[in-house]
Amino acid sequence: MRIAFVQDIIQFSVPLGTALIAGSLRHGGHKVEVYIVDNNLDKTVNDLKQFKPDAVAFSVITGSHLEYIKIARTIKNQLNIPIIWGGPHATFFPKIIEEDYADAVCVGEGEDAALDFANAFDEEGGKIPIKISNFWVKKDGEIYRNAVRPRIKNLDKVPYPARDLFFNKFPMLKNHGIKHFLAHRGCPHKCTYCFNHSYNQMYKEQAGDKKVFFSRSPESIVEEILWLKKTETIKMVHFVDDVFTLHKKWTLEFAEIYGKLCGLPFSINARFDHMDEEIISSLAKAGLSLVYCGIESGNEYMRNTVMLRQQSLDSIFKAGALLKKYKVKLLTENVLGNPGETFEMAMETLEVNMKLKPSIANASIFAPYPGLKMTKQAIDDGYFDGNFDRLEATYYDSSVLKFKNKGDERKIYNLRCFFSLLTQHPWLIWFVKPLLNLPFKKLFWTIGNVLDGYYLRKGMAYQLKPREFISSVIHFLTNYRNTRKLSKSSTICQQ
């Protein structure tokens, strides 16, 4: 089978989800290619005509789905070939199979499912198979809804991501010093602003999966990094897992093996309450240079009752002090504009960051994505109307929630724009605070993105060359923080 993966834009890294599925398909003998639209859909269509795929596949998050609907309909009209949808949006909205722009929808994990789909497609003489687990399929006007299969348990056996498909077409990704890798899948926590709880529930109900967290062996991870390092530039490794340090025994084993065989500086995502001195010191010795940790909210009620973060301020400050002791940089993740949040609550989040003094403080605006418990609560409490077509492609731009106080909405949004600056220079609060009432949304957004980009570079473990720095800044502002308005061409995504 010949499959073309199409994306609307490219960001700073290879999208591992798409690359993993492409790698599995290619490993199984199928022909795959990647195309990025980047505001030139006519060129993409012409390129697809040259490739002559049997199907086109998308991996989509809610907020970008409207742009993909436009892309899908154009491809459908001009090439008349099957369109396959996957990714978070398709997983929580498989009913898009009812629409004219979808022929198959992949729900949940895609590597094994996509390979089975492609194999069956060839075996049936180029016809869409109807009995593949994880797929909802439309054929001859009838819809077949298959349950998900159990999750992949042995991640060591998953073929490497087909990163070269992106490297060959996008020199920026090839030359960028940071390369991304996956060490774990899943998360057992039940944070209401994260999709993992709903995702775990889906697998429990449909596949009987009770275990929700899976790890690769440290040897497998190091082998992949060293394999890629033979042909590509790697100055820093970033692990994209939600919770890297969940299991202490595994973490300490990884630190020992990685430190001996690899030793490249690396960054991880972790929780403050999953890191003690033994873990931090071992990882720092192995090359850990940056940790992403979620404070999420400085307000106790918002953090632990609304968001179900189950994390004390004491654990935050204790781990933060240990990271400083072992000279590991800290990037905090924070969410503003949560359902029912007031400006005073948002200011508590800023104050906790000011006291903690992380290397970088990142703040985003809550986006009510489908499948989130906090989204359901926002709808039930009247803060959100349930129309997911209103979501933007970025969660840094603005909020679609209703606020009890309109003035709070403006101040919270503007606070996000100055959040990283104020965390680094708390004394500026007396100058910035009066500005938060002003209606200069576009100006503050631009200032905020420039400031965020400036501070984010502090997390890099190597010095950017001038040309790489300039290209990174341009790409950050035009793609990574892309806020283009999407055509409101569909209203299927409502609860």
N, C-alpha and C positions, 0 to 999 in steps of 0.2 A: 504494500500500500504506500502511496505517496501522500504525505501529510505536510501541509504548510501551517506553521504557527505564526499568527499575526498579532502584533501588539500596536497600541496607539502611539506610545512614546517609550523611550529608553531612559532609565535613570542612571545612577552611578555604578550599579553592579549588575551582573548577570542575574536575571530572575531565575532562581534555583528551581522553583516549582516547574516551570516550563522546560528548563534545561534537563531536569531529572526525567521527565516524561519523554522528552526527545531522545535522551540517552538510552532509555529502556526500549523505545521503539527501534532505534538504530541497532542496538545490540541484538534485537530480534530479527534483523534483516530487512527492516523497512526504510524507506527513503524519507528523510525529513529536511525541512528548510525553515528559516526564520525570516520574517519581514516586519519592518517597523514603519508604520504609516507616517508619523511625524508631520501631520498636516499636508501630506501629499498622497491622497488616496488614489488618484488617477495613476500615479507611478506604481503604487503597490499593486493595483489591478493588472497593469501591463506586465509587471514582474511575475505575478501569479500565472498569467496566461503563458508565459515562457516556461515556467516550471511544470505546469499542467498537473496540479495536485488532484488526488481523488477526493480530498476533503480539506477544509480549512478549520483550524482549531483556535480558540481563544481561551486565555486564563484571565478572569475578570473579577475585580473587586467592586462592590457597590459604591456608586459615586462616579465611576468611570463607565458604567454599563450603558448609559445613553449614547455615548460616543461609539461604543461597540455595536449597538443596534444599528446606527447609521452605517458603519463599516460593513456589517453583516448583510444588510439589505442591498447595499451597492454590489458587493461580491456576488450575492445570490442572483441579482438581476442580470449581471454581466457574464457570470461564469456558470450559473445554474448547477452548482455542486453542493454536496452536503456541508452544513455548518455545525461544528461541534463546540459546545460551550462547557467550560470547566472553571475551577477556581472558587473562591468564597461566595461570590454572588450566585453562581449556578448551584452550589451546594445548598444554600438556604432559600433559593428561588427556583427549584427545578421545574416549576410550572411554566417557565418560559418556553418549555417544549411545545406549549400550545400555540406559540406565535409562529408567523410565517418565516422568521429569520433563524429558526432553530430546528435542526433535524435530530440532534442527539445532545444530551446533557449528562456530563460526568459528575457524579456526586461523591464528595470525599476524595480519598487518595486515588491518584491517577496512574501510577506506574504500571502495575499489573493489569489494571482494568483496561487501560489504553492498548496495551500489548495484546490482550485477549480480543479486544474489539477489532484491532487491525488484522490479526490472524484470521478471525472469523470472516471479516470483510473479504479477504482474499479467497478463503475457502468457499465462500458462497458466490463467487464470481463477480465481485464488485458490488454486492448488495449490502445494505446496512443490516447488521445482525440485531436481533430483537431480544435475545436472552442472555446478555452479558451483565453480570453483577456490577453495581455502581452506575449503571446507565439507564436513563429514561430516554426512550426512543420513539420517534414518530415514523410510521411506515404505512403507506396507502391509507392515510387518514385516521389510522388507529394509533393510540398511544400505549406503549408498554413501559410500566414502571417497575424496574427491578430494584430489589433491596441492595444495600451495600454489603460487600464481603468483609470478613474480618481484616483488621489492619495488618500491615506488614510487620511481622515480629522480628525478623532477622534483617536489620538494616545493612549489615555488612555485605549482603548479597545483591543489594540494589546497584545496578550499573552506575558508573560515574556520570555526573551531569554533562551534557553535550555543550560545554562552554564554548568550544571552538566555533560553533554556529554563530555566536555573537562576536567572538574575538575577530573572526575573519571579516566581518562586515563593519565593525565599530572599533577602530583603533583606540579610541578613548578608553574603552573597557579593557582592551588588551594591555594598554600601557599603564593603566591606573595601578598604583602600587598595592592597593588593598584588594585581596581576593576573599570571597565568601565561601564558607563551608558549613555543613550540617553535621552535628554530633548527636543530637537527640531529636525525637519527635514527641509531641504531646505535652500536656501539663495537667496535674491533678487538682490545681487550685480552682476555686469557683468564683473568681472576680466577676462582677456583674457587667463590667465594661468590656469583657473579652469574650470571644466566640468559643473558647475551648470547652466551657461547660456544656453548651448546647451541642457542640460537635461530639463530645464524649457521650452525651445522652443518646444521640442518633445512633452511634455505633453500638451502644449497649442494647438498645431496643431492636435494631435490625440485624445485628451480627453476633449479639451475645458477648461482645467484648467488655470485660471488666477491667483489665489492665489498660491504662491510658498513657503510660510513659515508656518509651523505648529508646535504647542507647546503642550506638555503634561501639565497637571495641576501640580503645585508644590506638591499637596497632593499625586498624583499618583507616582511621582518620589520618594518622601520620603518613601512611603509605600513599594516600590520595594527595596530600599536600606535596610530598617529595616528588611524586609522579608529575604533578602539574608544574612544579618548580623547574623541571628539566627543560620545559619549552616556554614558560611564561615568567614574567617578572612578578615576584611576590616579595614585597617589602614589609607587609603586615597582613596577618590573618584575622578575619572577623567571623566568629561563630554566630549564626543567626538564630539559634535555639532560644525559645522563650525563657527557659530556666536551666542554665548550664550546670549549676552546682547543687542540683536537687539531691543527688546521692553522694555522700561524702566519700565512701570507699572508692567509687568509680572516679571521682574528681581527683583524689590523691594519686591513684594509679595513672590517670591521664597525665598529671603534672610530671610525674617521674619519667614516663616514656617520651612525652613530647619534649621535655627539657633535654633529654639525652640525644634524641634522634633528629629533632627539628630546631627548636630554639628560636624560631622567628618570633618577634613581638606579636602579641595577639590581643583581641578584645572579646568580651563575652557579655551576654545578658544574664543578670542574676537578681535575686531578691536579697535585701539586706539581712533578713533573718535566716538565710541559707549560707551565710559566710561567717566562719569563726577564724581565729588567728591561725590555726593549722592550715586551713584551706587557703587563706589569703597568702600566707607566707610561702606555701608550696607552689601556688600558681605564679606568684611574683618571681620566684626563683626560676620557674620554667619559661618566663618571658611575658607574663600578663602585664599589659601596659595601660589598659582602659577597661572599666566596667560600666555597663549601662544598668542603672537600678531605678525602679519606679518608686517615687514617693507618692505620686498620683495626686494626693490632696493632703495639705497640712492640717485640715480640719478633721478632728477625731470622728465626728458623726458622719461626715461625708466619706472619709477613707474606710472606716470599718463597718458602718451600718448600711450606707447606700451602696458603696463599691465592693463591700465584703473583702477588703484587702487583707484584713486580719494581721495587721502589722503595727507594732508600737513605735512611738517616736524614739524610745530608748534603744530599740534594735537598730533603728536608722542611724542614730548618732554614734552608737558603739561600733558598727561596721564601718561607718565613714571615717572614724578615727583610726581604725586598723588599716584601712586603705592608704591613708596619709602616711602612717608609720612605715609601710612597705613601699611607699612611693608609687602607688598605682593610682592613675587618674580616675576620677569619678564623673560620669555624666548622669544626671538625674532626669527622669522622665516625669512630667507633671501634666495633669489634665484639668483644664479650666472650663467653665461654662457647663458644668454638670446639671442634670435636672434638679431644680430647686435651689441651686447654689446662688448665694448672694455675693456681692463684691467683697464684703468683709471676710467671707469664707475663702475667697480666692486670694485675698491678701495674706491670710494665714499660711497658704501654700508658699507664697513668696517669702514670708518671714522664716519658715522652716528652712528654706533653701539658703537664705542669707546667713542663718546660724550655722548650717552645715558647711557652707563654703565649698561646693563642688567645683571641679575644674570647669565644667560646662553644665548649664541648667537649660533643659529643653522643655518648652511648654507647648501643648497643642490644645485645640478646642474639641470638646466631646462631640463625636459624630454618632448618631443613633443608628448603627448598622443593624441589619436584620439578624435575628437569632440571639441578640444580646438580652440578658435579663434586665439591664438598665434601660434598654430601649422599650421593652414592654412596660416597665414601670413609668417611663416618660409618657407613653401613650395613655396608660391608665390614669395618670395624674393630670392629663391635659396639657403637658408641655410639648408634645409632638403629635402631629395629625396622622402619622403613619404613612405619609407619602414619601417613599424612599427615592423617588425621582428628583426630589429637591436637594439631595445630598450632592456636594461638590466632589471633585476628584482628589481634593486635598483636605486634610483636617486642620489646616493652619489659617484658612481664609476667614471663615465666619461660621455662625451657628444657625441651625434651622429650628432650634428650640424656641419656645416662648419663655419669656422671663417675667417674673412677678413685677419687676421694676425695669422699665425701658432704659433708664439711666445706667442700671447695673450691667445691662447687655453691652452697651457701648464701652463702659469702663473696663469690663472683663476682657473684651476683645482687644482693646488698646493695651491693657496690661500684658497680654500675651506677646505683643509686639516688642515690648521693652523688658520682658522677663529676664532674658539672658544678661542684658546690660545691668539691670538692677541687682542681680545676684552677685555679679562681679564687683559692682560699685554701689553698695547700699546707700551711701550718702546722697546719691543722685535722686532718691525717692522724693525729696522735698522740691526738686525742680520738675520731675516727671509727673508727679501726682496731679497737679493742676491740668496737665495736658490730656489726661485720660478722659476728660469730659468733652474734648473737642471732636468734631465730626470729620476728621481728616483720615478717613479709613485707608485710602490708597497710599497716601504718603506714609502713614505709620506702618502699613504692611510692607512697603519697600524698605523702610528703615529697619524694621524687625528682621526681615530676611537677610539683609546685609549684616546686621549684628550677629544673627545666628550663624551665618556662614563663617564670619570672622572667628567666633569662639569655637566652632566645631573643628576648625583646623588645629586647635590646641590638642585635640584628641589623637592626632596622627602621630605615629611613632617614627616618622621620617620627615625630612625637609622636602617640600615641593620645589621643583625647579620653576623658574619664572613662567615658562610657557605652559606647564602643567597647572600652575596656580591660576593663570588667567582663564584657561579653558574650563577649569573646574568651577570657577566663579560664575562664568557665563552659563554653564550647564546647570548649576545649582539654581539660578534664578529663572531660567527658561524652561526647565524640565522637572527637576526635583521638587521645586515648590510651584509647580504648574497650577494655575488657577483659572484656566480658560473656561468660559461659560459653555456648557454643553446644551445642545438642542433638546428641548423638552418634547421629544417625539413620541413618548409612550407613557402610559400611566398604569402598567400592569403590576408594578411593585408596590402594592398597598396592602395593608392588613385590614 
